[in-house]
Amino acid sequence: MLLCVLLSGSLSAQDKKVAKKAKTISISLKITDENGNAMPKAQVVVGEGIIHAETDENGSFTFKGYPDDYVSVTSNGYEKNVVLAEDLLTNGTIKLVKSKLEMAGNDDVPLPFTSFKKRNITGSAVVLNSSQLERYPTTDLRNALTGLAAGVEVREQNGQPGISAEEFTSRNGFSQKVGVGARGFNMMYIIDDVPTDITEMPLDPNEIESVTIVKDIVGKAMFGPAAANGIVFIKTKRGKKNERILNVNIESGVEAVDRMPGWVDGAGYASLNNQARTNDGLTPRYTDADIAAYAKNDPYDYAHPSVNYKEMMLKNTMSFTRFNLSSSGGNDKVQYFAYLGYSGDGDIMKIGPKADYNRLNARSNIDIKINDYIKVQFDFFGGLSYRRSPNYGYNTNYTNQDAGTNTVLTGIEFPSIISDITSIPPVAFPVYAAPYDPASGNPPYFGVTSAYGQNPIGNLTSNGYYTESGRTGTANVALDFDMKSILEGLKSRTYLGFNAFNQLRIGKAQNYYAYIATPAFTAGGADTILLAKAHDGTQMDDQVLLNEYYYQRMTIYENLSYTKTFGKNDVQAGVTYFNAKVARSKTEEPQRTQNGVLTTRYSYDNKYIFNGVLNYSGTSGFDKGKRYGFFPTAGLAWVISEENFLKDVKCINYLKLRAEGGILGYESFMGPFAYRDRWNNNNNGTLFGPASTNQWFGNTTESIVYRVSPNRTGNPDIGWEKRKEFSAGLDGMFFNQKLSLQLTYYNNLREGVISQVSSRVPNIAGINSALPRFNYNNYRFTGVEMGLQYTDKAGKFEYSFGGNATIQNSKVEKYDEPQYRNDYQIRTGKATDLILGQTYLGKFESDAEALVVPQLFDQALQKGDLKYKDMNGDGFIDESDQSPIGHSTPRLFYAVNLRLAYKGFELYALGTGRAFYDIMLNNQYFWNGWGDNTYSDFVKDNIGGAYPRLTYNKVNNNFVGSEFWMVKGGFFKVQNVELSYTLPANALKIIGSRGTKFFVRGANLLTISKIKDVDPESIDSGVENYPLFSTYSVGIKLTF
């Protein structure tokens, strides 16, 4: 079907040419504005997109067409004009009428169940287009949003190839790969009016028409409580009348590891281990001869192995590929958009079975005009994803999909791999206890020890493999009914959407032969190796199902809309009933959403604007009587630049003041039936029997005693968490529209957060493990968001520069906490992102000084250990001395951009940064160095400085949260760069293309930060999960 649609535009155009071959006419166009001034570079489209061109410097264009061809002329800031070709024979001049600022055809702001012109919104919504998103080379659309909108913070947590739908559930070890947040919360995604997380329906930039960033309360209330955290509102592309377009995009490149910290080699390990043991008064384990032997870095040496697991198992680069083909167009009756796209990432596994990620997206959006009253919209989407990976680790319960039973079941294997790399000493064992023997056919025996029972190389190469295939299917249908015969301006839309996803992991779970190899001597004094089996190898003939995940989503809504303009009054209103149900595997109850929404907009003289939303929503999460809530919101705007007292101020082209406020419930989709008690039962009750067997009483022993215990204490009074929000700001254009400004202040209260209030229920109640939930905690979030852009040109040289910045803060207004004795322990009244820790005073200069103030973390401290302040003066250092020492959320995040263009060449650059916050260096890379596990380069290079004294036995005092481990987290990144060249028009005629663009792109190219070893954007990347990558790509974009 998709292929037929892709070809249909071309075939119909060819047929048309054949039928009309003898009827062409020659037309000379002259495009002017209302004052008769010529308009160069106006866009001219003839027929169903057969001709696409621009007017010359005189506003002229000559072409041959057919009498019944439609000629469409557009220019930025002007209303579109469409005329019949034969009407131009007598008068070839077309006048374009200038639009009011932010009221042009390209100023639409798509919102839930409606669309407003930009002038008519009272919030700070920002609309992004496909060309802005496609510059970023990535298979994850979320990365492409980086730095494009004020108030939106995009944080890449790890560089995992591709996207997994299970990320949304946080099961099987999955964590958020990329966070897209605004005003303190992660935003939701709505794709073509259906709430669908982007991990469940990964999209390519080239199938997207627009992305509306909705942060203010009126826009969020248009959908309902599920959108209270903000919306990334996505509309996919649709065909346009008389504009046939065929796009081909090819892009390929490489992703290189940005920062991945190192770990010591065998000789370095032995030296540090000796030093640690010596510091604790223990005998060193390794001789100078041992260290010299380890320095050979031979991973196969039985007596002195030195295995660089990172070097042997991982690469520094992986591939990146994007290819897509799209076709769109249509006439007055039918419009279509068809898309086929491939996206792929490699992986950094150097050995073992194939590892990569591949995704195929296919989309067909069709609009059909049945008659003057009825239109039908059909949308179909199909997605296929394939992730190939080695298994890492073996469990006999490999078909069990409970991670508690099948302990090696993980969403991706890399966290387990890096965990072993960062813990197993390089000298623990050789790669092989006995290599593969071709003569006997015996498989290799991998080396292990009793302390380290897994061989990372054996795990990666010999634990099997799997292919995880995901299949997404979406079908949406909408019926639009123009009810103008009843009331002019009244329309109805009936919408039904269904999408489903199924993911299967099929492969082999195998194990290898593992032996403990112990060097020894024969009776004659010769060297030998004693082998002791650790575990047997296991092979599988057939593949089995290792894991599965699915979801199903059904969405329906009915929308009645009404628009009317009379005199200077303009009214737009809509009422919507929305109902959705989502079922996911391994969830107790489906998620249900039900909303009734009344949306109104009124403007007078295009100067005074009112937006209002009344939302009535229901949820199944609360008891009867608490399930429904009524939430009003409203906004006002004043286009003050239209007033007489500002009309003569030439530097001000447009200035709008705006404000919004209201109340909206929040749907968190928490576990169901929190209003009901729940009990556990088991057979582990206290046994009865003779006292001689330590049982209570009686003379008969009961073998099984059943019991029940509370799992949850229900609270029928819990209800909606409420968001009480206010925002105000301005939008402006200045100096002949060269400078644009958007400024917004927000003050949001999160009231009645549903929490288990442990400090409000006394321990004597006996329900500490089954606490009820209450609407208790309150948090406030405030901030200022600003966007600024300046655009101009000098001759043929065009330039634009600007950026956006957000200043944010937060406050705990009510919090469930104990009645602390000390003010510094109280959370209420302080920021929500507070970092609590010990106040660092320096290092003890003597053993005697270390004994002056006892601490409860260790038996005794010594010279070189960390010294903390006794905050409460009780003579001890313990958890009660923890006080606020920092903040984990940036007080400022920002982006700067630059665009330069000259004669087809264009340079675009985007930089992002964060400032004024703190990071605790407390992950595995920084907190290691005791016992027999390996050592990081950080420990090796910073003993006695940024790392405390090295010991064999862990000094707990030195590894608690404190100012010693806290650093400033600020950084700046060159986030995205594109250098491109577009062929001139005369060259395009030779190849028959309307547009040909060659480009080179890069992402995450440079990081400037005081933090050097790890990435400040996510210090756990490369330590506990995939590292972040720098991406470099080249490509070509063809338009026909």
CORCOR-V739433 format. One record per residue. N is the residue number from 1. RES is the residue in one small letter. PSI is psi in radians with two decimals (999 if undefined). BURIAL is b if it has 16 or more other ideal C-beta (glycine too) atoms within 10 Angstrom, else e. Layout:
N RES PSI BURIAL
N RES PSI BURIAL
//
This chain:
1 m -0.76 e
2 l -0.75 b
3 l -0.70 e
4 c -0.73 e
5 v -0.72 b
6 l -0.61 b
7 l -0.35 e
8 s -0.74 b
9 g -0.75 b
10 s -0.77 e
11 l -0.73 e
12 s -0.64 b
13 a -0.67 b
14 q -0.73 e
15 d -0.70 e
16 k -0.70 b
17 k -0.72 e
18 v -0.75 e
19 a -0.50 e
20 k 0.28 e
21 k -0.61 e
22 a 0.11 e
23 k 0.25 e
24 t 2.58 e
25 i 2.69 e
26 s 2.29 e
27 i 2.35 b
28 s 2.04 e
29 l 2.59 b
30 k 2.02 b
31 i 2.18 b
32 t 2.89 b
33 d -2.99 b
34 e -0.43 e
35 n 0.11 e
36 g 0.13 e
37 n 2.39 e
38 a 2.53 e
39 m 1.69 b
40 p 2.77 e
41 k 0.43 e
42 a 2.47 b
43 q 2.23 b
44 v 2.21 b
45 v 2.25 b
46 v 2.37 b
47 g -2.60 b
48 e 0.75 b
49 g 0.30 b
50 i -0.64 b
51 i 2.24 b
52 h 2.23 b
53 a 3.05 b
54 e 2.59 e
55 t 2.72 b
56 d -2.95 e
57 e -0.39 e
58 n 0.13 e
59 g 0.35 b
60 s 2.72 b
61 f 2.31 b
62 t 2.40 e
63 f 2.90 b
64 k 2.33 e
65 g -2.81 b
66 y 2.63 b
67 p -0.62 e
68 d 0.23 e
69 d 2.50 b
70 y 2.43 b
71 v 2.05 b
72 s 2.29 b
73 v 2.24 b
74 t 2.67 b
75 s 2.46 b
76 n 2.21 e
77 g 0.03 b
78 y 2.71 b
79 e 2.48 e
80 k 2.47 b
81 n 2.22 b
82 v 2.20 e
83 v 2.80 b
84 l 2.43 e
85 a -0.74 b
86 e -0.42 e
87 d -0.27 e
88 l -0.10 b
89 l -0.66 e
90 t -0.54 e
91 n 1.85 e
92 g 0.22 b
93 t 2.26 e
94 i 2.19 b
95 k 2.34 e
96 l 2.33 b
97 v 2.24 e
98 k 2.31 e
99 s 2.69 b
100 k 2.57 e
101 l 2.35 b
102 e 0.47 b
103 m 0.22 e
104 a 3.06 b
105 g -0.50 e
106 n 0.27 e
107 d 0.34 b
108 d 2.42 b
109 v 1.73 b
110 p 2.32 b
111 l 2.91 b
112 p 2.08 b
113 f 0.19 b
114 t -3.11 b
115 s 2.31 e
116 f 2.69 b
117 k 2.64 b
118 k -0.63 b
119 r -0.52 b
120 n 0.05 b
121 i 2.60 b
122 t 0.11 b
123 g -2.91 b
124 s 0.52 b
125 a 2.46 b
126 v 2.36 b
127 v 2.18 b
128 l 2.64 b
129 n 3.06 e
130 s -0.70 b
131 s -0.51 e
132 q -0.60 b
133 l -0.59 b
134 e -0.22 b
135 r -0.44 b
136 y 2.02 b
137 p 1.79 b
138 t 2.72 b
139 t -0.02 b
140 d 1.92 b
141 l -0.53 b
142 r -0.63 b
143 n -0.57 b
144 a -0.25 b
145 l -0.11 b
146 t 2.16 b
147 g 0.11 b
148 l -0.30 b
149 a 2.38 b
150 a 2.42 b
151 g -0.10 b
152 v 2.09 b
153 e 2.07 b
154 v 2.15 b
155 r 2.04 b
156 e 2.05 b
157 q -0.59 b
158 n 2.84 b
159 g 0.54 b
160 q 2.31 b
161 p 2.35 b
162 g -2.74 b
163 i 2.55 b
164 s 2.35 b
165 a -0.46 b
166 e -0.22 b
167 e -0.61 b
168 f -0.51 b
169 t -0.31 b
170 s 0.46 e
171 r 2.90 b
172 n 0.67 b
173 g 0.04 e
174 f 2.45 b
175 s 2.91 e
176 q 2.19 b
177 k -0.84 b
178 v 2.17 b
179 g 2.34 e
180 v 1.88 b
181 g 2.82 b
182 a 2.31 b
183 r 0.67 b
184 g -0.03 b
185 f 2.70 b
186 n 2.30 e
187 m 2.72 b
188 m 2.91 b
189 y 2.37 b
190 i 2.14 b
191 i 2.00 b
192 d 0.89 b
193 d 0.05 b
194 v 2.16 b
195 p 1.89 b
196 t 2.15 b
197 d 2.53 b
198 i -0.37 b
199 t -0.37 b
200 e -0.36 b
201 m 1.35 b
202 p 2.29 b
203 l 2.69 b
204 d 2.57 b
205 p -0.60 b
206 n -0.08 b
207 e 0.11 b
208 i 2.30 b
209 e -0.81 b
210 s 2.71 b
211 v 2.04 b
212 t 2.16 b
213 i 1.97 b
214 v 2.03 b
215 k -0.42 b
216 d 2.84 b
217 i -0.56 b
218 v -0.79 b
219 g -0.67 b
220 k -0.66 b
221 a -0.36 b
222 m -0.44 b
223 f -0.90 b
224 g -3.00 b
225 p -0.50 b
226 a -0.33 b
227 a 0.24 b
228 a -0.39 b
229 n -0.02 b
230 g 2.80 b
231 i 2.34 b
232 v 1.72 b
233 f 1.93 b
234 i 2.29 b
235 k 2.22 b
236 t 2.88 b
237 k 2.62 b
238 r 2.77 b
239 g 2.64 b
240 k 2.53 b
241 k 2.33 b
242 n 0.50 b
243 e 1.45 b
244 r 2.24 b
245 i 2.36 b
246 l 2.12 b
247 n 2.40 b
248 v 2.19 b
249 n 2.26 b
250 i 2.21 e
251 e 2.35 b
252 s 2.59 e
253 g -2.81 b
254 v 2.52 b
255 e 2.15 b
256 a 2.41 b
257 v 2.24 b
258 d -1.20 b
259 r 2.13 b
260 m 1.82 b
261 p 2.73 b
262 g 2.94 b
263 w 2.75 b
264 v 2.76 b
265 d -3.06 b
266 g -0.79 b
267 a -0.73 b
268 g -0.68 b
269 y -0.84 b
270 a -0.71 b
271 s -0.79 b
272 l -0.64 b
273 n -0.72 b
274 n -0.77 b
275 q -0.74 b
276 a -0.75 b
277 r -0.70 b
278 t -0.71 e
279 n -0.44 b
280 d 0.18 e
281 g 0.36 e
282 l 2.76 e
283 t 2.28 e
284 p 2.55 e
285 r -0.46 e
286 y 2.37 b
287 t 2.96 e
288 d -0.62 e
289 a -0.68 e
290 d -0.81 b
291 i -0.70 b
292 a -0.65 e
293 a -0.70 b
294 y -0.51 b
295 a -0.24 b
296 k -0.27 e
297 n 0.83 b
298 d 1.91 b
299 p -0.13 b
300 y -0.01 e
301 d 2.13 b
302 y -0.69 b
303 a -0.64 e
304 h 1.17 b
305 p 2.56 b
306 s 1.76 b
307 v 2.07 b
308 n 1.54 b
309 y -0.71 b
310 k -0.77 b
311 e -0.65 e
312 m -0.45 e
313 m -0.45 b
314 l 2.59 b
315 k 2.96 e
316 n -0.09 b
317 t 2.77 e
318 m 2.83 b
319 s 2.75 e
320 f 2.31 b
321 t 2.40 b
322 r 2.33 b
323 f 2.33 b
324 n 2.71 b
325 l 2.26 b
326 s 2.64 b
327 s 2.36 b
328 s 2.78 b
329 g -2.72 b
330 g -3.12 b
331 n -2.78 b
332 d -0.40 e
333 k -0.76 e
334 v 2.34 e
335 q 2.56 b
336 y 2.66 b
337 f 2.23 b
338 a 2.47 b
339 y 2.41 b
340 l 2.12 b
341 g 2.52 b
342 y 2.40 e
343 s 2.44 b
344 g 2.53 b
345 d 2.55 b
346 g -2.67 b
347 d 2.98 b
348 i 0.29 b
349 m 2.13 b
350 k -0.53 e
351 i 2.99 e
352 g -3.06 b
353 p 2.85 b
354 k 2.41 e
355 a 2.16 b
356 d 3.08 b
357 y 2.30 b
358 n 2.41 b
359 r 2.41 b
360 l 2.15 e
361 n 2.34 b
362 a 2.30 b
363 r 2.51 b
364 s 1.99 b
365 n 2.14 b
366 i 2.34 b
367 d 2.22 b
368 i 2.23 e
369 k 1.89 b
370 i -0.85 e
371 n -2.88 e
372 d -0.16 e
373 y -0.49 e
374 i 2.30 e
375 k 2.56 b
376 v 2.43 e
377 q 2.18 b
378 f 2.23 e
379 d 2.26 b
380 f 2.38 b
381 f 2.36 b
382 g 2.29 b
383 g 2.36 b
384 l 2.30 e
385 s 2.50 b
386 y 2.08 e
387 r 2.06 b
388 r 2.43 b
389 s 2.62 b
390 p 2.62 b
391 n 2.60 b
392 y 1.89 b
393 g 2.71 b
394 y 2.40 b
395 n 2.39 b
396 t -0.37 e
397 n 0.77 e
398 y -0.34 b
399 t -0.10 e
400 n 2.22 e
401 q 0.29 b
402 d 2.00 e
403 a -0.35 e
404 g -0.51 e
405 t -0.83 e
406 n 1.53 b
407 t -0.23 e
408 v 0.04 b
409 l 2.02 b
410 t 2.76 b
411 g -0.75 b
412 i 2.78 b
413 e -0.36 b
414 f -0.72 b
415 p -0.64 b
416 s -0.65 b
417 i -0.87 b
418 i -0.47 b
419 s -0.71 b
420 d -0.70 b
421 i -0.61 b
422 t 0.18 b
423 s -0.67 b
424 i 2.21 b
425 p 2.54 b
426 p -0.28 b
427 v 0.11 b
428 a -0.76 b
429 f 2.75 b
430 p 2.85 b
431 v -0.80 b
432 y 2.35 b
433 a -0.50 b
434 a 2.19 b
435 p 3.02 e
436 y 2.35 e
437 d 1.80 e
438 p -0.57 e
439 a -0.81 e
440 s -0.33 e
441 g 0.11 e
442 n 2.41 e
443 p 2.88 e
444 p 2.55 b
445 y 2.04 b
446 f 2.52 b
447 g 2.47 b
448 v 3.11 b
449 t 3.01 b
450 s -0.54 e
451 a -0.58 e
452 y 1.63 b
453 g -0.02 e
454 q 2.34 b
455 n 1.98 b
456 p -0.68 b
457 i -0.67 b
458 g -0.73 b
459 n -0.77 b
460 l -0.58 b
461 t -0.40 b
462 s 0.22 b
463 n 0.19 b
464 g -2.86 b
465 y 2.99 b
466 y 2.81 b
467 t 2.13 b
468 e 1.92 b
469 s 2.31 b
470 g 2.39 b
471 r 2.13 e
472 t 2.32 b
473 g 2.27 e
474 t 2.35 b
475 a 2.08 e
476 n 2.44 b
477 v 2.39 e
478 a 2.41 b
479 l 2.02 e
480 d 2.20 b
481 f 2.00 e
482 d 1.98 b
483 m 0.58 e
484 k -0.36 e
485 s -0.40 e
486 i -0.86 e
487 l 2.12 e
488 e 2.23 e
489 g -0.10 e
490 l 2.25 b
491 k 2.71 b
492 s 2.47 e
493 r 2.19 b
494 t 2.19 e
495 y 2.36 b
496 l 2.20 e
497 g 2.45 b
498 f 2.28 e
499 n 2.62 b
500 a 2.62 e
501 f 2.42 b
502 n 2.26 b
503 q 2.22 b
504 l 2.33 b
505 r 1.97 b
506 i 2.30 b
507 g -2.75 b
508 k 2.35 b
509 a 1.85 b
510 q 2.94 b
511 n 2.85 b
512 y 2.86 b
513 y 2.25 b
514 a 2.35 b
515 y 2.64 b
516 i 2.05 b
517 a 2.08 b
518 t 2.02 e
519 p 2.42 e
520 a -3.08 e
521 f 2.53 e
522 t 3.02 e
523 a -0.47 e
524 g 0.02 e
525 g 0.09 e
526 a 2.67 e
527 d 2.49 e
528 t 2.98 e
529 i 2.18 e
530 l 2.24 e
531 l 2.31 e
532 a 2.12 e
533 k 2.35 e
534 a -0.77 b
535 h 2.74 e
536 d 2.81 e
537 g 2.67 b
538 t 2.22 b
539 q 2.65 e
540 m 2.41 e
541 d -0.66 e
542 d 2.72 e
543 q 2.66 e
544 v 2.90 e
545 l 2.13 e
546 l -0.48 b
547 n 2.69 b
548 e 2.73 e
549 y 2.51 b
550 y 2.80 b
551 y 2.73 b
552 q 2.40 e
553 r 2.26 b
554 m 2.26 b
555 t 2.33 b
556 i 2.56 e
557 y 2.70 b
558 e 2.24 b
559 n 2.22 b
560 l 2.19 e
561 s 2.69 b
562 y 2.27 b
563 t 2.49 e
564 k 2.32 e
565 t 2.18 e
566 f 2.01 e
567 g -2.22 e
568 k 0.07 e
569 n 2.38 e
570 d 2.15 b
571 v 2.39 e
572 q 2.21 b
573 a 2.69 b
574 g 2.53 b
575 v 2.31 b
576 t 2.37 b
577 y 2.20 e
578 f 2.39 b
579 n 2.26 e
580 a 2.63 b
581 k 2.28 e
582 v 2.22 b
583 a 2.28 e
584 r 2.63 b
585 s 2.55 b
586 k 0.48 e
587 t 2.57 e
588 e -0.76 e
589 e 2.57 e
590 p 2.72 b
591 q 2.23 b
592 r 2.39 b
593 t 2.34 b
594 q 2.11 b
595 n 2.53 b
596 g 2.18 b
597 v 2.23 b
598 l 2.06 b
599 t 2.31 b
600 t 2.54 b
601 r 2.30 b
602 y 2.35 e
603 s 2.53 b
604 y 2.11 e
605 d 0.46 e
606 n 0.41 b
607 k -0.71 b
608 y 2.09 e
609 i 2.41 b
610 f 2.27 b
611 n 2.32 b
612 g 2.50 b
613 v 2.26 b
614 l 2.10 b
615 n 2.22 b
616 y 1.97 b
617 s 2.67 b
618 g 2.68 b
619 t 2.62 b
620 s 0.02 e
621 g -0.24 b
622 f 2.93 b
623 d 2.82 b
624 k 2.44 e
625 g -0.28 e
626 k -0.01 e
627 r -0.42 b
628 y 2.50 b
629 g 2.60 b
630 f 2.16 e
631 f 1.95 b
632 p 2.48 e
633 t 2.70 b
634 a 2.73 b
635 g 2.63 b
636 l 2.54 b
637 a 2.59 b
638 w 2.00 b
639 v 1.50 b
640 i -0.38 b
641 s -0.27 b
642 e -0.18 b
643 e 2.66 e
644 n -0.59 e
645 f -0.13 e
646 l -0.15 e
647 k -0.53 e
648 d 0.04 e
649 v 1.76 e
650 k -0.47 e
651 c -0.26 e
652 i 1.91 e
653 n -0.58 b
654 y 2.34 b
655 l 2.10 b
656 k 2.26 b
657 l 2.46 b
658 r 2.73 b
659 a 2.56 b
660 e 2.68 b
661 g 2.84 b
662 g -2.98 b
663 i 2.37 b
664 l 2.32 b
665 g 2.90 b
666 y 2.19 b
667 e 1.86 b
668 s -0.14 e
669 f 0.78 b
670 m 3.01 e
671 g 2.53 e
672 p 2.85 b
673 f 0.59 e
674 a -0.23 b
675 y -0.05 b
676 r 2.62 e
677 d 2.62 e
678 r 2.48 e
679 w 2.56 e
680 n 2.65 e
681 n 2.54 e
682 n 3.10 e
683 n 0.56 e
684 n 0.45 e
685 g 2.89 e
686 t 2.28 e
687 l 2.62 e
688 f 2.53 e
689 g -3.04 b
690 p 2.53 e
691 a -0.39 e
692 s -0.34 e
693 t 0.38 e
694 n 0.56 e
695 q 2.99 e
696 w -1.07 e
697 f 3.04 e
698 g 2.96 e
699 n 0.14 e
700 t 2.19 e
701 t 2.21 e
702 e 2.21 e
703 s -0.54 e
704 i 2.24 e
705 v 2.04 e
706 y 2.58 e
707 r 2.84 e
708 v 2.65 e
709 s 2.65 e
710 p 2.31 b
711 n -0.57 e
712 r 2.37 b
713 t 2.04 b
714 g 2.68 b
715 n 1.79 b
716 p -0.12 e
717 d -0.08 e
718 i 2.56 b
719 g -2.72 b
720 w 2.28 b
721 e 2.44 b
722 k 2.47 b
723 r 1.99 b
724 k 1.95 b
725 e 2.58 b
726 f 2.40 b
727 s 2.62 b
728 a 2.61 b
729 g -2.90 b
730 l 2.66 b
731 d 2.35 b
732 g 2.70 b
733 m 2.40 b
734 f 2.80 b
735 f 1.06 e
736 n 0.69 e
737 q 0.33 e
738 k -0.54 e
739 l 2.20 b
740 s 2.53 b
741 l 2.38 b
742 q 2.25 b
743 l 2.29 b
744 t 2.33 b
745 y 2.39 b
746 y 2.61 b
747 n 1.81 e
748 n 2.27 b
749 l 2.17 b
750 r 1.84 b
751 e 2.38 b
752 g 0.70 b
753 v 2.28 b
754 i 2.10 b
755 s 2.69 b
756 q 1.92 b
757 v 1.47 b
758 s -0.54 e
759 s -0.17 e
760 r -0.13 e
761 v 2.04 b
762 p 2.59 e
763 n -0.50 e
764 i -0.28 e
765 a -0.39 e
766 g 0.39 e
767 i 0.55 e
768 n -0.54 e
769 s 0.00 e
770 a 0.91 b
771 l 2.52 b
772 p 2.86 b
773 r 2.51 b
774 f 2.69 b
775 n 1.67 b
776 y -1.04 b
777 n 2.55 b
778 n 2.38 b
779 y 2.51 b
780 r 2.40 b
781 f 2.23 b
782 t 2.76 b
783 g 3.01 b
784 v 2.27 b
785 e 2.38 b
786 m 2.40 b
787 g 2.38 b
788 l 2.33 b
789 q 2.34 b
790 y 2.25 e
791 t 2.34 e
792 d 3.11 e
793 k 2.70 e
794 a 1.77 e
795 g -2.17 e
796 k 0.03 e
797 f 2.08 e
798 e 2.49 e
799 y 2.63 e
800 s 2.37 b
801 f 2.69 e
802 g -2.70 b
803 g -3.00 b
804 n 2.72 b
805 a 2.57 b
806 t 2.21 b
807 i 2.21 b
808 q 2.68 b
809 n 2.98 b
810 s 2.87 b
811 k 2.36 e
812 v 2.03 b
813 e -0.43 e
814 k 2.33 b
815 y 2.42 b
816 d 1.84 b
817 e 2.74 b
818 p 2.92 e
819 q 1.46 e
820 y 2.65 e
821 r -0.38 e
822 n 2.39 e
823 d -0.58 e
824 y -0.26 e
825 q -0.27 b
826 i 2.28 b
827 r -0.57 b
828 t 2.32 e
829 g -0.11 e
830 k 3.05 b
831 a 2.64 b
832 t -0.37 b
833 d 0.46 b
834 l 2.39 b
835 i 2.10 b
836 l 2.40 e
837 g -3.14 b
838 q 2.53 b
839 t 2.03 b
840 y 2.25 b
841 l -0.14 e
842 g -2.89 e
843 k 2.56 b
844 f 2.33 b
845 e -0.15 e
846 s 2.81 e
847 d -0.62 e
848 a -0.75 e
849 e -0.59 e
850 a -0.29 b
851 l -0.06 e
852 v -0.85 e
853 v 1.84 b
854 p 2.63 e
855 q 2.75 b
856 l 0.27 e
857 f -0.52 b
858 d 2.92 b
859 q -0.75 e
860 a 2.65 e
861 l 2.91 b
862 q 3.10 b
863 k 2.33 e
864 g -0.22 b
865 d 2.88 b
866 l 2.45 b
867 k 2.31 b
868 y 2.81 b
869 k 2.34 b
870 d 1.58 b
871 m -0.68 b
872 n 0.00 b
873 g 0.46 e
874 d 0.07 e
875 g 0.09 e
876 f 2.68 e
877 i 2.03 b
878 d -2.91 b
879 e -0.39 e
880 s -0.21 b
881 d 0.03 b
882 q 2.33 b
883 s 2.95 b
884 p 2.19 b
885 i -0.16 b
886 g -3.03 b
887 h 2.40 b
888 s -0.16 e
889 t 2.33 b
890 p 2.31 b
891 r -0.33 b
892 l 2.25 e
893 f 2.59 b
894 y 2.93 b
895 a 2.54 b
896 v 2.54 b
897 n 2.74 b
898 l 2.35 e
899 r 2.22 b
900 l 2.37 e
901 a 2.41 b
902 y 2.04 e
903 k 0.90 e
904 g -0.36 e
905 f 2.48 e
906 e 2.36 b
907 l 2.23 e
908 y 2.35 b
909 a 2.45 b
910 l 2.26 b
911 g 2.53 b
912 t 2.75 b
913 g 2.89 b
914 r 2.64 b
915 a 2.81 b
916 f 0.98 e
917 y 3.07 b
918 d 2.66 b
919 i 2.34 b
920 m 2.12 b
921 l 1.39 b
922 n 0.38 b
923 n -2.99 b
924 q -0.53 b
925 y -0.58 b
926 f -0.62 b
927 w 1.44 b
928 n 3.07 b
929 g 0.09 b
930 w 2.83 b
931 g -2.64 e
932 d 0.05 b
933 n 2.95 b
934 t 3.05 b
935 y 2.48 b
936 s 2.83 b
937 d -0.51 e
938 f -0.77 b
939 v -0.82 b
940 k -0.69 b
941 d -0.13 e
942 n 0.31 e
943 i 2.24 b
944 g -0.06 e
945 g -1.78 e
946 a -0.13 e
947 y 2.42 b
948 p -3.07 b
949 r 2.55 b
950 l 2.24 b
951 t 2.72 b
952 y -0.72 b
953 n 2.27 e
954 k 2.29 e
955 v 1.74 b
956 n -0.57 e
957 n -0.60 b
958 n -0.15 b
959 f 0.88 b
960 v 2.77 b
961 g 2.18 b
962 s 2.99 b
963 e -0.39 b
964 f -0.67 b
965 w 0.06 b
966 m 2.35 b
967 v 2.84 b
968 k 2.31 e
969 g -0.03 b
970 g 2.52 b
971 f 2.86 b
972 f 2.40 b
973 k 2.40 b
974 v 1.75 b
975 q -0.65 b
976 n 2.28 b
977 v 2.40 b
978 e 2.23 b
979 l 2.14 b
980 s 2.80 b
981 y 2.20 e
982 t 2.22 b
983 l 2.50 b
984 p 2.88 e
985 a -0.68 e
986 n -0.55 e
987 a -0.55 e
988 l -0.58 b
989 k -0.55 e
990 i -0.70 e
991 i 0.00 e
992 g 0.50 e
993 s 2.55 b
994 r -0.41 b
995 g 2.33 e
996 t 2.12 b
997 k 2.18 b
998 f 2.47 e
999 f 2.71 b
1000 v 2.30 e
1001 r 2.70 b
1002 g 2.66 b
1003 a 2.50 b
1004 n 0.99 b
1005 l -0.56 b
1006 l 2.38 e
1007 t 2.23 b
1008 i 2.03 e
1009 s 2.71 b
1010 k -0.32 e
1011 i 2.11 b
1012 k -0.71 e
1013 d -0.64 b
1014 v 2.92 b
1015 d 2.15 b
1016 p -0.37 b
1017 e -0.59 b
1018 s 1.73 b
1019 i -0.24 b
1020 d -0.24 b
1021 s 2.31 b
1022 g -0.06 b
1023 v -0.79 b
1024 e -0.15 b
1025 n -3.02 b
1026 y 2.51 b
1027 p 2.86 b
1028 l 2.70 b
1029 f 2.60 b
1030 s 2.29 b
1031 t 2.38 b
1032 y 2.23 b
1033 s 2.75 b
1034 v 2.69 e
1035 g -3.12 b
1036 i 2.48 e
1037 k 2.13 b
1038 l 2.36 b
1039 t 2.25 b
1040 f 999 b
//
